[in-house]
């Protein structure tokens, strides 16, 4: 039988929501270094947790978002971060219902 990912950890979902809220905050204060540092730590934690759970798409997406986070704050960068957290939330929700 193939190796299936483990059920999603509720803590992972909490971190995704927290990251999404922080990304939304950056729309109002794009140069906030503290929020950018918080997002970097959250994305690293989400990447590590999701990889340990056997997820493949979530760690890859986190890597892309970490790269975007290093760029200068622009509307495009903020869109990438916000959309990325929306995708993470959808992937986590799909895993919760057993679709992945």
N, C-alpha and C positions, 0 to 999 in steps of 0.2 A: 504494500500500500504506500502511495506517495507521502512524503513528509508534508503535513498540512500545518499552516500557521496556527499558533495557539489562540484562544479567544482573546479579544482585546482587553487590555487592562484599563479600568476606569480612570486610573491616574494619567494614563496617556491621553484620554479624552479631555481631562481637566487641563492638561498642559497645552493641548491644541486650542482650546477655548481661550485660555489666558494669552497665548500667542496671537490669536486672531484679534483679541481686544487691544493688545499692544500695537499691532499693525494698524488698526483703525485709528489709534491715538496718533500715530506718526503722520496721518493725513493732516492733522492740525498743527503738529510741532515736528516737522520732518528732521530737524537737526538735533533732536533730543538724544544726546549721547547715552544717557542712562537707559532709555527705552531701547536703543539699538543694542546695547550690551545685554540687556535682559532678553531680547529676541534671539540674540546669538546663543546664549546659554540654553534657552528653551528649545531652539532648533537642534542643538547638539544633543540635548536630553531626549527629545522626540526621536531623533535619528537612531540613537543608541537603543532606546526602549523598543522601538518598532523592529529594529533589526534582530534583537534578542527574541522577539515574538515570531520571527520567521517571515515578516513582511518584506517585500522587495521594493515596491513602488514608493512607500513612505520614506525610507532612508534616501532614496535617489532624489525625491522631491525636496527633502530637507537640504541636501547638498546643493541643489540648484538655488534654493532660497538663501542659503548662507553666502553663496557667491553674489547674489543680487544685493544682499545686505551690505556687502563691502563697497558697493558702488556709491557714488555721490547721490544724495537724496534728490530724486526727480519724481515727477508724477508716474513715469513708466516703472520705476523701481518700486514705488509704493503699490502700484497695481499688481506687480509680480508677487509681492509679499502677501497682499490681501487675497489675491486669487489662489496663491499657494496654500494659505491656511484654510480657505474654503474647500480646496481639493483634499487636504489632509482630513478635514472634518468629514467629508463625504466618504473617504476611504475607511476611516475609523467606524463610521455609521454602517457601512456595508459589511465590515468585518463583524460588527456587533450582531447583525442580523443573519450572519452566516453566508453572505453572498460571495465572500472572498476566501 
